[in-house]
Amino acid sequence: MSKNNHVVSAFTADQVVRLTGLTMGQLAYWDRTGFFEPHHASDERRSPFARIYSFKDVVGLRMLGVLKGKHGVSLPHLREIAQELSRYSKAPWADIRLKVWNRKVQFDDPVTGKTRGVVDGQYVLLPIIDVIEDVRREAEKMRERDPAQIGQIETRRYVSHCAPVVAGTRVPVATILRFVEDGFTPDQIVQEYPSLTRADVEAVMRHGKADQAA
């Protein structure tokens, strides 16, 4: 697989905060107002782990953080840009190469190849690939685990509301069991959660059977 390919992954809201520099309040507000909804989300947003973000989600949110924090682009302007760019991509903040001038976002129209919304002056290019690699590198670092934690289940105070999780992660056992109930194989679940191993998934399945037998 090329290093430029998007990895299949899933991130909790607190992981997204660590990877993007945004706040929980921003994520919740953007979701609530429809500006940026997570790829996987339950209808009841107040439930634990109601918001699960894809890798592309994290890249897009990282880009939004750069636009707002580094280049001072206003949220109203970002909303306008989002509406326009949605014509070209379902994940415009992750897929489309953007430029900024005078706090206004510019982009190369994929149909005409011409830059739209241009004002006179030099452009500042935001190379999307740099954002992708930053997120990829930091996400991999986040996933580093002690080998002794592989295939283990744990319950820790302040982690996932004290519910059982896969050791060394914040992935709830209940979430993985829902994938199992939906017919996902261990290998397919690992594709969704690259921080896990097949041994982790099998441990979760054993844990689920033990709970049913109790």
C-alpha positions in Angstrom: 0.0 0.0 0.0 1.3 3.4 -0.9 2.0 5.7 2.0 -0.2 8.3 0.5 -3.3 6.0 0.6 -5.8 6.8 3.3 -5.7 4.2 6.1 -9.0 2.7 7.3 -9.4 3.7 10.9 -11.7 5.0 13.6 -11.0 7.6 16.2 -12.9 8.7 19.3 -13.7 12.3 19.9 -10.9 12.6 22.6 -8.4 11.2 20.1 -9.5 13.7 17.5 -9.0 16.5 19.9 -5.4 15.3 20.5 -4.7 15.0 16.8 -6.3 18.2 15.5 -5.9 20.8 18.3 -9.7 21.4 18.2 -11.8 21.3 21.4 -14.6 18.9 22.4 -16.9 21.9 22.3 -16.0 22.7 18.7 -16.5 19.1 17.6 -19.9 18.9 19.4 -21.0 22.3 18.0 -20.0 21.5 14.5 -21.7 18.2 14.6 -24.9 19.6 16.2 -25.1 22.4 13.5 -24.3 20.0 10.6 -21.1 21.8 9.7 -18.9 18.7 10.3 -20.6 15.4 11.2 -18.5 12.3 12.1 -18.4 9.4 9.6 -19.8 7.0 12.2 -22.4 8.5 14.7 -25.2 7.1 16.7 -28.6 8.9 16.7 -28.3 9.4 20.5 -25.3 11.7 20.5 -25.1 11.8 24.3 -24.3 8.1 24.6 -20.7 7.1 25.2 -18.6 7.0 22.0 -21.5 8.4 20.0 -19.1 10.1 17.7 -16.6 8.0 15.9 -14.4 9.7 13.3 -12.7 8.2 10.2 -9.2 8.9 9.1 -10.5 11.3 6.5 -12.6 13.0 9.1 -9.4 13.6 11.2 -7.5 15.0 8.2 -10.4 17.3 7.4 -10.7 18.5 10.9 -6.9 19.0 11.1 -7.2 21.2 8.0 -10.0 23.2 9.5 -7.9 23.7 12.6 -5.1 25.1 10.5 -7.4 27.3 8.5 -9.0 28.8 11.7 -6.0 28.8 14.0 -3.0 29.6 11.7 -4.7 31.6 8.9 -7.6 33.2 10.8 -10.3 32.0 8.4 -13.7 32.7 10.0 -16.3 30.0 10.6 -19.0 31.7 8.5 -16.6 31.8 5.6 -15.7 28.1 6.2 -19.4 27.3 6.1 -19.8 29.0 2.7 -16.7 27.2 1.4 -18.0 23.9 2.7 -21.3 24.3 0.8 -19.4 25.1 -2.4 -16.8 22.3 -2.2 -19.5 19.7 -1.3 -20.3 19.7 -5.0 -16.9 18.2 -5.8 -16.3 15.8 -2.8 -18.0 14.2 0.1 -14.9 15.0 2.2 -13.7 18.3 0.7 -11.5 19.4 3.6 -9.5 16.2 3.2 -9.6 15.7 -0.6 -9.2 19.2 -2.2 -6.0 21.2 -2.2 -6.7 24.6 -0.7 -5.0 28.0 -0.8 -5.5 31.0 1.4 -5.1 34.7 0.7 -6.3 37.5 3.0 -8.2 35.0 5.2 -10.2 33.7 2.2 -10.0 30.1 1.1 -9.2 29.5 -2.6 -9.2 26.3 -4.5 -8.4 25.0 -8.0 -11.7 24.1 -9.7 -11.3 20.5 -10.6 -13.6 21.0 -13.7 -11.9 24.0 -15.2 -8.5 23.8 -13.6 -8.7 27.5 -12.8 -8.3 29.0 -9.3 -11.6 30.5 -8.2 -12.2 33.4 -5.8 -8.7 34.8 -6.6 -7.6 38.2 -5.3 -4.5 40.0 -6.4 -1.4 39.0 -4.6 0.7 35.9 -3.6 -1.0 32.8 -2.5 -0.1 30.7 0.5 -0.4 27.1 -0.4 -1.7 24.6 2.2 -0.3 21.2 1.0 -3.0 18.7 2.0 -0.5 15.8 1.8 1.5 17.4 4.7 -1.6 17.4 6.9 -2.3 13.7 5.9 1.2 12.7 6.9 1.1 14.6 10.1 -2.2 12.9 11.1 -0.9 9.5 10.0 2.3 9.8 12.0 0.7 11.1 15.1 -2.1 8.5 14.9 0.5 5.7 14.6 2.3 7.0 17.7 -1.0 7.1 19.5 -1.6 3.4 18.8 1.7 2.2 20.3 0.9 -0.4 22.9 2.8 -2.6 25.4 3.0 -6.1 23.9 1.7 -7.4 27.3 -1.6 -5.6 26.6 -2.3 -7.5 23.4 -5.3 -9.8 23.7 -6.3 -8.4 27.1 -9.4 -6.7 28.4 -9.2 -4.0 31.2 -11.4 -1.6 33.1 -9.8 1.6 34.2 -11.1 4.5 36.1 -12.0 7.6 33.9 -11.6 5.5 30.7 -14.8 4.8 28.8 -16.9 5.4 31.9 -15.2 2.4 33.6 -16.7 0.1 30.9 -14.4 -2.8 29.7 -12.1 -1.7 26.9 -9.3 -3.5 25.0 -6.2 -3.1 27.1 -4.0 -0.2 26.0 -6.8 1.5 24.0 -10.0 3.3 24.6 -12.0 1.0 22.3 -15.0 -0.3 24.3 -15.6 -4.1 24.3 -19.3 -3.3 23.7 -18.4 -1.5 20.4 -16.5 -4.4 19.1 -19.2 -6.9 20.1 -21.7 -4.8 18.1 -19.5 -5.4 15.0 -19.4 -9.1 15.8 -23.2 -9.1 16.1 -23.4 -7.4 12.7 -21.5 -10.2 11.1 -18.0 -8.7 10.9 -15.1 -11.1 10.9 -12.1 -10.5 13.2 -10.0 -9.4 10.2 -12.7 -7.0 9.1 -12.9 -5.5 12.6 -9.2 -5.0 12.6 -9.5 -3.1 9.4 -11.9 -0.7 11.1 -9.7 -0.4 14.2 -6.1 -0.7 13.1 -5.0 -0.2 16.7 -6.3 -3.6 17.5 -5.0 -7.1 16.6 -6.9 -10.3 15.8 -5.9 -11.5 19.3 -7.7 -8.4 20.8 -10.9 -9.2 18.8 -10.8 -12.8 19.8 -10.4 -11.8 23.5 -13.4 -9.5 23.2 -15.4 -12.4 21.7 -14.4 -14.7 24.6 -15.3 -11.9 27.0 -18.7 -11.5 25.4 -19.4 -15.3 25.6 -18.3 -15.3 29.3 -20.8 -12.5 30.1 -23.6 -14.4 28.3 -22.8 -17.5 30.3 -22.7 -15.7 33.6 
